[in-house]
């Protein structure tokens, strides 16, 4: 049985429209308030240099819906971004990768890199504000901390930010091309390296897509262990994120304690699978490490200690007036704006949106053990911190419930899998930042013809740019850390 978070279709069974019909269908879904989870292009099989085939994945009333748009030479695609800003990143990426024109797009600038020139980038078209009192502040791409590269261009009046432009692409590695050309048996380590802090959701999304293509059912126990791994990663990354916020606002008890607790979680992962980041735990059709009484006892004991200490430090963090003074009303993204620009994940939930695939499309262990939805209405840095604190509490309680009901799960031998020919599998997983997507399309020989990856950061970088408007420039590090986005996940 294909999980609810996976779409599996023969290529010729996917509804295919012309560009005009595709645009009308997409606009209709957007007008009805549907969530467009992804929109991307693939080359035409018979004419690789022609207009791309456009693919849309929409979360409809009954689940995932997929449809395609096929163009002819010379076709354009009138932009939807002016009416529906959440489409801007998709249209920019398609234009960048395939050269398709989107007339009416507010600003069709690169997402990652200029055209196909991987070794260089022409002058980036930065937005400019006029006025003698306006000044620009450029930060990056090389930063003072040990972090990933990205350039931030602030347009300021005094210390107030009027506009932030974010230029990324410095970590573009050609991930999708590499995944397309790599033999399937060698894919998992590459998938786990797309974004090092999101290894588990990426490999689980890949496994589900590949298993669906190969017609391999997954044991319920394996699905449960996958959920356990995802939630352990969520707790670990929320701990390091809130710890970073505590450091930025000089709340030193939180800085030290959250870091210590994160170490306890990732060391638990090391004992369970040999990797602190959950790598090599899962392969398609395969659980590589058993999960029995010893592992359950270890998880139970560790989580109970973490939950005890977490409650104490969360109480101090929440009651600290200095913390609240720095975080409240800083970097606010109102609910309507977050919805309009298509924010996802924990940043969207902190702006009052209810987008969480664990609730919208519960699959695997999330069907048997529901995960409570956590939202906050304010949309500021405080709300994003509180969402992470509350999600840690919910994940800890959820994990302790799941291991009590979970029978012993043995390891699987390596599976030899052969995918269906001329088929497409699209798989989603709710990682700690938000929804991760892996889409695999096979050709007539069953080989991978196209591999598409989407990290939630692609949708949320524009949210960070909106959050800092009318804020003081010295609050940018707090805003940036509260979103906690991935540079390499965006750059691929």
PEMOCOR-V567222 format. One record per helix or strand. SS is the DSSP state (A for helix, B for strand). FROM is the first residue (numbers start at 0). TO is the last residue. If there is no record, write none. Layout:
BEGIN
ss->(SS;SS)
from->(FROM;FROM)
to->(TO;TO)
END
This chain:
BEGIN
ss->(B;A;B;A;B;B;B;A;B;B;B;A;A;A;A;A;B;B;B;A;A;A;A;A;A;A;B;B;B;B;A;B;A;A)
from->(5;10;15;18;34;52;62;84;133;150;159;174;183;195;219;251;281;285;290;292;320;334;344;356;364;380;408;422;434;447;456;471;472;486)
to->(9;12;17;30;41;59;69;97;138;156;166;180;191;213;247;272;282;286;290;318;326;339;348;359;367;404;408;429;441;453;466;471;482;490)
END
